[in-house]
Amino acid sequence: AQTVTQSQPEMSVQEAETVTLSCTYDTSENNYYLFWYKQPPSRQMILVIRQEAYKQQNATENRFSVNFQKAAKSFSLKISDSQLGDTAMYFCAFMKPTFGNEKLTFGTGTRLTIIP
Amino acid sequence: GAVVSQHPSRVICKSGTSVKIECRSLDFQATTMFWYRQFPKQSLMLMATSNEGSKATYEQGVEKDKFLINHASLTLSTLTVTSAHPEDSSFYICSARDAARLGAYGYTFGSGTRLTVV
């Protein structure tokens, strides 16, 4: 079974600074997908960014980028120019493509607070 | 974009009663839906996976007779908590998989249901 580990339960950073959230995973699969989800106080899960394991290029979405190290099984999220609206729980997730059962396995989350 | 409507957002029920939570995909067909449970300040724990027209697959440790899942159509899945007890109080979230979007795409989450059993 796959496991996802987020070793930083809480982090805080000043507004406009850059912050990196770490995530490691364990799998014997070669083809899989990785995600970062954001859960603000509203509890709505919001997709931040996704990465296909077969792609060597790191995914980027505006201020959000990842550092995907497949051999090390590491998938960190970098938030640049952090904003107050980035305050949320962040979950790293793993998905192995399996027809009819493509479930997400979530890490324990990192609570990020952006300080004004 | 894809939207999943989950109702109710909050529900309070008495011990011993049953409560039904609905998860509906509004603008896409969801062949697969997932039900999660989230305790305060914790991660999402998958309870079960339901595929339209077939029985749900439950994760280890989840009582299938207590958490009844029905996925009767491509747009609707329901979770019924039967004979609810205070320990069932939690936040329940559904996620729908868009059949037309494969691979890394196509997961949409509902807004969650906070269940309180008194």
Interface residues (C-beta under 8 A of the other chain):
Chain A: Y33 F35 S42 R43 Q44 M45 L47 R50 Q51 E52 F91 M95 P97 G100 N101 E102 K103 L104 T105 F106 G107 T108 G109 R111
Chain B: T31 T32 F34 Q38 K41 Q42 S43 L44 L46 T49 N51 T57 F91 I93 S95 R97 G103 A104 Y105 Y107 F109 S111 G112
